[in-house]
């Protein structure tokens, strides 16, 4: 038992060292990604606490992510602090830091564009497209600059039907996509100028 305990502690210590080295790099990369996603003042840290009460296959580390969304504020647990939009962008920053070469899966980003616009929205769109090289990415967005980078678009609409509210989700074909992007740009009245702008956005999105 003593021999097994010694072996476990040694292996756990090596794993912990590797984790802490990786955490330093993760902090730097996530911080850089957050700056590019218009969260310049946000601080992100990885905190380690030691769990020695029982032997675990994952070692002795308990790892927590801490965040301070605003300058001058103390760090708090990510799950207790970030708003919906901030959380989406932080998850985007974390996924980008993890790299796009890992196993595939489905990533859902809801309101990732909250509180941003213009140049930053285009950056968010490009980064989502980067992730889509290795994952299926679903994104709920109200910004045409973000939507233009998608390979496909769904229109989501609520309406009353038979005394109830129903939600309709419809896949747009290639002919409908520019009109929907134009509607996002200019509201209910779609002008020729808005359609031309929408076509340019989609062309940029397709090229990446």
VEXNUMAR-332860 format. One record per residue (C-alpha): x, y, z. Coordinates in nm, 4 decimals, decimal comma, padded with zeros to 6 digits. Layout:
# residues N
+----------+----------+----------+
:        X :        Y :        Z :
+----------+----------+----------+
:        X :        Y :        Z :
...
+----------+----------+----------+
//
This chain:
# residues 208
+----------+----------+----------+
:        X :        Y :        Z :
+----------+----------+----------+
:  00,0000 :  00,0000 :  00,0000 :
:  00,2846 :  00,2380 :  00,0851 :
:  00,4542 :  00,1586 : -00,2457 :
:  00,1309 :  00,2233 : -00,4377 :
:  00,0774 :  00,5499 : -00,2480 :
:  00,4285 :  00,6667 : -00,3314 :
:  00,3777 :  00,5803 : -00,6989 :
:  00,0465 :  00,7656 : -00,7032 :
:  00,1871 :  01,0795 : -00,5385 :
:  00,4803 :  01,0857 : -00,7797 :
:  00,2595 :  01,0485 : -01,0863 :
:  00,0115 :  01,3075 : -00,9555 :
:  00,2934 :  01,5561 : -00,8891 :
:  00,4252 :  01,5171 : -01,2444 :
:  00,0762 :  01,5618 : -01,3867 :
:  00,0204 :  01,8712 : -01,1721 :
:  00,3461 :  02,0275 : -01,2973 :
:  00,2432 :  01,9671 : -01,6582 :
: -00,1017 :  02,1135 : -01,5924 :
:  00,0375 :  02,4282 : -01,4309 :
:  00,2801 :  02,4847 : -01,7183 :
: -00,0066 :  02,4408 : -01,9660 :
: -00,2279 :  02,6742 : -01,7593 :
:  00,0227 :  02,9600 : -01,7948 :
:  00,0155 :  02,9255 : -02,1725 :
: -00,3629 :  02,8940 : -02,1693 :
: -00,3969 :  03,2187 : -01,9726 :
: -00,1788 :  03,4067 : -02,2233 :
: -00,3599 :  03,2691 : -02,5278 :
: -00,7096 :  03,3255 : -02,3864 :
: -00,6136 :  03,6793 : -02,2808 :
: -00,4958 :  03,7528 : -02,6371 :
: -00,8146 :  03,6085 : -02,7864 :
: -01,0310 :  03,8103 : -02,5463 :
: -00,8561 :  04,1319 : -02,6490 :
: -00,9359 :  04,0570 : -03,0129 :
: -01,2982 :  03,9891 : -02,9136 :
: -01,3445 :  04,3367 : -02,7590 :
: -01,2936 :  04,2226 : -02,3988 :
: -00,9650 :  04,4078 : -02,3492 :
: -01,0114 :  04,4773 : -01,9801 :
: -01,1037 :  04,1200 : -01,8918 :
: -00,8636 :  03,9134 : -01,6798 :
: -00,8638 :  03,5338 : -01,7016 :
: -00,6815 :  03,3078 : -01,4561 :
: -00,6562 :  02,9359 : -01,3809 :
: -00,6590 :  02,8446 : -01,0095 :
: -00,5354 :  02,5161 : -00,8664 :
: -00,6344 :  02,3576 : -00,5369 :
: -00,5019 :  02,0254 : -00,4079 :
: -00,7349 :  01,7353 : -00,3331 :
: -00,5603 :  01,4673 : -00,1254 :
: -00,8532 :  01,3052 :  00,0542 :
: -00,8738 :  01,0188 : -00,1941 :
: -00,6861 :  00,8778 : -00,4891 :
: -00,8273 :  00,9862 : -00,8228 :
: -00,7452 :  00,8902 : -01,1798 :
: -00,7208 :  01,2620 : -01,2650 :
: -00,4642 :  01,3307 : -00,9926 :
: -00,4731 :  01,5709 : -00,6999 :
: -00,5615 :  01,8939 : -00,8833 :
: -00,8958 :  02,0709 : -00,8650 :
: -00,8911 :  02,3333 : -01,1395 :
: -01,1143 :  02,6404 : -01,1580 :
: -01,1405 :  02,9210 : -01,4121 :
: -01,1554 :  03,2740 : -01,2710 :
: -01,2561 :  03,5912 : -01,4523 :
: -01,2768 :  03,9633 : -01,3914 :
: -01,4809 :  04,1200 : -01,6754 :
: -01,4091 :  04,4803 : -01,5699 :
: -01,0818 :  04,6537 : -01,4749 :
: -01,0371 :  04,7003 : -01,1004 :
: -01,2757 :  04,4225 : -01,0029 :
: -01,1522 :  04,1108 : -00,8185 :
: -01,1417 :  03,7703 : -00,9835 :
: -01,4465 :  03,5484 : -00,9346 :
: -01,5451 :  03,2009 : -01,0483 :
: -01,6382 :  03,2051 : -01,4156 :
: -01,9735 :  03,0352 : -01,3555 :
: -02,0745 :  03,3055 : -01,1045 :
: -01,9612 :  03,6135 : -01,2945 :
: -01,9871 :  03,6150 : -01,6725 :
: -02,3001 :  03,7354 : -01,8517 :
: -02,4457 :  03,5457 : -02,1486 :
: -02,2570 :  03,7413 : -02,4149 :
: -01,9341 :  03,7437 : -02,2144 :
: -01,9620 :  03,3719 : -02,1496 :
: -02,0106 :  03,2987 : -02,5202 :
: -01,7053 :  03,5017 : -02,6157 :
: -01,4988 :  03,3486 : -02,3376 :
: -01,5961 :  03,0003 : -02,4565 :
: -01,4971 :  03,1055 : -02,8074 :
: -01,1603 :  03,2252 : -02,6741 :
: -01,1107 :  02,8961 : -02,4855 :
: -01,2025 :  02,6811 : -02,7858 :
: -00,9623 :  02,8778 : -03,0053 :
: -00,6894 :  02,8366 : -02,7442 :
: -00,7512 :  02,4613 : -02,7386 :
: -00,6924 :  02,4547 : -03,1148 :
: -00,9030 :  02,3304 : -03,4031 :
: -00,7180 :  02,0047 : -03,4510 :
: -00,8985 :  01,8127 : -03,1768 :
: -01,1938 :  01,5819 : -03,2073 :
: -01,5031 :  01,7191 : -03,3711 :
: -01,8282 :  01,8001 : -03,2007 :
: -02,1038 :  02,0591 : -03,1973 :
: -02,0427 :  02,4025 : -03,0465 :
: -02,3365 :  02,6363 : -02,9824 :
: -02,2812 :  03,0100 : -02,9355 :
: -02,5812 :  03,2139 : -02,8261 :
: -02,5609 :  03,5954 : -02,8480 :
: -02,1833 :  03,5836 : -02,8992 :
: -02,2215 :  03,9296 : -03,0565 :
: -02,3730 :  04,0964 : -02,7465 :
: -02,2244 :  04,4420 : -02,6939 :
: -02,0039 :  04,4448 : -03,0043 :
: -02,0265 :  04,5745 : -03,3592 :
: -01,8414 :  04,6597 : -03,6763 :
: -01,4769 :  04,5536 : -03,6854 :
: -01,5008 :  04,3280 : -03,3796 :
: -01,8072 :  04,1533 : -03,5231 :
: -01,6070 :  04,0621 : -03,8324 :
: -01,3284 :  03,9251 : -03,6108 :
: -01,5814 :  03,7114 : -03,4225 :
: -01,7165 :  03,5815 : -03,7533 :
: -01,3687 :  03,4889 : -03,8758 :
: -01,2864 :  03,3055 : -03,5527 :
: -01,6124 :  03,1118 : -03,5632 :
: -01,5293 :  03,0104 : -03,9201 :
: -01,1854 :  02,8947 : -03,8011 :
: -01,3506 :  02,6701 : -03,5422 :
: -01,5849 :  02,5282 : -03,8051 :
: -01,2883 :  02,3590 : -03,9732 :
: -01,2957 :  02,0942 : -03,6973 :
: -01,6401 :  02,1346 : -03,5381 :
: -02,0008 :  02,1897 : -03,6315 :
: -02,0685 :  02,5451 : -03,5137 :
: -02,4200 :  02,6762 : -03,4489 :
: -02,4434 :  03,0480 : -03,3784 :
: -02,7413 :  03,2644 : -03,2857 :
: -02,6603 :  03,6175 : -03,4010 :
: -02,8257 :  03,9477 : -03,4881 :
: -02,5217 :  04,0934 : -03,6640 :
: -02,4830 :  04,0501 : -04,0410 :
: -02,1037 :  04,0758 : -04,0077 :
: -02,1073 :  03,7562 : -03,8008 :
: -02,3762 :  03,5762 : -04,0007 :
: -02,1956 :  03,6332 : -04,3311 :
: -01,9206 :  03,3857 : -04,2347 :
: -02,1624 :  03,0944 : -04,1992 :
: -02,1775 :  02,8140 : -04,4545 :
: -02,5560 :  02,8005 : -04,4138 :
: -02,8324 :  03,0109 : -04,2637 :
: -03,1544 :  02,9339 : -04,0809 :
: -03,4267 :  03,1919 : -04,0353 :
: -03,5937 :  03,1757 : -03,6931 :
: -03,9348 :  03,3410 : -03,6624 :
: -04,2051 :  03,3553 : -03,3967 :
: -04,5713 :  03,4029 : -03,4797 :
: -04,9176 :  03,3438 : -03,3432 :
: -05,1028 :  03,0407 : -03,4694 :
: -05,4303 :  02,9008 : -03,3336 :
: -05,4058 :  03,1098 : -03,0178 :
: -05,0533 :  02,9893 : -02,9457 :
: -04,7045 :  03,1180 : -03,0178 :
: -04,5024 :  02,8945 : -03,2486 :
: -04,1417 :  02,9159 : -03,3596 :
: -04,0576 :  02,8466 : -03,7212 :
: -03,7040 :  02,7456 : -03,8245 :
: -03,6328 :  02,7368 : -04,1963 :
: -03,3162 :  02,6648 : -04,3922 :
: -03,2510 :  02,9446 : -04,6424 :
: -03,1406 :  02,8610 : -04,9958 :
: -02,8598 :  03,0455 : -05,1724 :
: -03,1039 :  03,2879 : -05,3354 :
: -03,2614 :  03,3830 : -05,0001 :
: -02,9403 :  03,4354 : -04,8033 :
: -02,8447 :  03,7794 : -04,9464 :
: -03,1975 :  03,9109 : -04,8828 :
: -03,1901 :  03,7955 : -04,5193 :
: -02,8455 :  03,9501 : -04,4623 :
: -02,9770 :  04,2707 : -04,6242 :
: -03,2771 :  04,2665 : -04,3891 :
: -03,0378 :  04,2402 : -04,0934 :
: -02,8505 :  04,5411 : -04,2318 :
: -03,1447 :  04,7669 : -04,3102 :
: -03,4567 :  04,6449 : -04,1329 :
: -03,7827 :  04,5485 : -04,3027 :
: -03,7199 :  04,7568 : -04,6175 :
: -03,4583 :  04,5842 : -04,8316 :
: -03,2932 :  04,8271 : -05,0743 :
: -03,0612 :  04,7632 : -05,3675 :
: -02,7783 :  04,9184 : -05,1671 :
: -02,8438 :  04,6801 : -04,8771 :
: -02,8506 :  04,3816 : -05,1151 :
: -02,5186 :  04,4901 : -05,2673 :
: -02,3675 :  04,5274 : -04,9202 :
: -02,5031 :  04,1864 : -04,8214 :
: -02,3487 :  04,0269 : -05,1309 :
: -02,0114 :  04,1817 : -05,0401 :
: -02,0364 :  04,0490 : -04,6815 :
: -02,1196 :  03,6983 : -04,8039 :
: -01,8302 :  03,7097 : -05,0498 :
: -01,5945 :  03,8091 : -04,7683 :
: -01,7363 :  03,5367 : -04,5447 :
: -01,6931 :  03,2703 : -04,8104 :
: -01,3284 :  03,3622 : -04,8666 :
: -01,2690 :  03,3537 : -04,4899 :
+----------+----------+----------+
//
